[in-house]
Amino acid sequence: MTSDSELAQKALKEDRAAFNELVLRHRKHIYETAYHMVRNHETAEEIAQETFLRAFRSLHTFRGKASFSTWLYRITMNLCINELNRTRMLTTSNILETVEEFISPAQNMVDRERQHWLEQEIQALPPTQKSVLVLRIYQEMPFKEIARILQCTTNAAKVNYQHALLKLKDRVSKLTEDL
């Protein structure tokens, strides 16, 4: 199997089949990441398409210092953050999953309300903290990879992740105190 770096080199030499292979390999994860960030299928699809368009146009700038997928995720995250800043809508996907057929209607309603509340709290996180949270939880990326994508240190990625979790924990504590 040809590596991503080899395919990128071939694509630089105008081998469209090589670039198509890169798209096929990465489109699902790029779309999922975008969706977890913007929480809108159409916008996520547009971001994924724009990611590959920009990657194709900027392929000559890929130096191979990081993996090709890291480079793609960096493009994706930048586009997502730009979109979120533009719309001022910070959203995320469902963190609490329910299995409706095993839960009573009343419990299901409570769970949906809790899920909606948590999504609103995650929306309020700063973009960097939200980015780290999404990449860590949904893409199961190590902090080193997240740091490359967000162009920060590994420690900064860990700190942003911890801050995001602490903010969410604090908001949960305040909610339970109010009840």
N, C-alpha and C positions, 0 to 999 in steps of 0.2 A: 504494500500500500504506500502510495506516495505521500510524503509529509506535507503539511501545510506550507512550510517554507519553500519546498521544491515547487509546489503548485503556484505559489506567489511569484517565484522566479520565472516560471513558464508563462504566467499571465502577463508579466512585464514584457515578455517577448511577443505579445499580442495573441497568445493562445487562449481564446475565449472559453474553450472546453475546460481548461485548468481553472479559470476563475469560476465558471459554473459549478465545478466540483467543490470549490471552497464555499460557495453559497449554499449548496446542498448540505454540506457538512455542518454548517453553523446557523442556518436560518431559524431552526426551531428554538435554539437557546437564545438567540438574539431577540426573536419575537417575544419569547416568554419573559425575558428580562425587561424589555420595553413595556410589556403589558403590566408586570408587577409594579413598575414605576408610575405609569400614567393611568392605569386602570380603565383603559378604553381600547377596545379591539381595533377600531379603525385607526386611531392615533398610533397604537403600537405597530400596526402593519405599516403605516407610513414611515415611522421611525426605523423599522427594520429595513424597508426599501431604501431609505435615505442613507442608512448605515452602509449598505452594500454599494450604493452609488458613490458615496464619498470614498469608500475603500478602493473602489475601482479607479476613481480619478486620482487618488493619492497613493496608489500602490508604489510609486517610485520613492515615497518617503518612508516606507516600511524598511527598517534597518535590520530587523531580526534580533534586536537586543532582548526583546520580550517575545513571547510566542505570538503567532498570528491571531489566535483567539483573544489574547489579552488586548492586542491592538484593536480588534473589532469591538470588544466590550468597552474599551475606552471611548471609541467613537459613539457607541450606543448610549453610554451613560452621559456623555456631553450633550447629545441630542435630547435625551430625556430631561436633563436638568434645564436645558434651554426651554423646552416645552413647558415644564412645570413652572419655571419663572415667568414665562409668557402668560400662562393661563392662571397662575397663582393657585393652582389646584394640586395639592400634594396628597396623593392617594396611594393606597397599596391594596394588594389582594387580600382575600380573607385569610386571617390568621387562625381563627377558630373555625374548624370544620365540624359540621353536624351531619349525622346520618339520620335523616328525617323519619325513615320507617321504624327506627328503634327508639324514638323520643316522643313523648306525649305532646299534643298540640300546645299545651301551656308551656312546657319546658322548651319546646321549639321556638315559641314566641320570645321567651326570655333570652334564649341563646342568640336569636337574631338581633335582639336589641343590644345585647352585650357585644356581639360582633360588630354591629354598626357603630357603637360607641368606641370600640377599640380602633376601628378604621379611621374614625375622626381624629382620635388622638395621634395615630401614626401620621395622618395628614399634616398635623401641626409640627412634626419634626423638621428640623432644618434639612435642606436637600442632601448634604453630605452624610448626615446621620442616617437618613432614609436610604440613601444609595448603599451604604455599607450594610444596613439591615437586610435589604432586598438581596444583595449579592451573597451574603452569608447564609441567610435562611433558605431562600428559594433556589439559588444556584449552587449552594453548599460549597462555596469557594473558600479556600484558605485565605487568611488575612494577607499573606504575601502577594497573592494574585490580586486581591481587592486593592491593595496598595498600588500595584502597577497600573491597574485600570484607572484609579482615581488620581494617580500621580501624586501620591503622598507616601510617607514612611509606613512601614508595617505597624509600628507603634501607634501612629496617628489613626490608622484604620481600626485598630483594637480600641483605642480611646473613644473614637466616634461611636463604635458599636456599643461599648459600655455606657456611654452617655445616653444613647437612644434607649437602651434597656432600663437605665435608671429613671429616665423621664417617664417612661411608660409605667414602671413600677410605682413611682411617686403618684402619678395620676390615679392608678388603681387604689392606692392607699387612701388618697383624698376622697375618692368616690365611696369607699367602704365606710370611712369616717362619717360622711354625710348621711349615709343610710342609717 
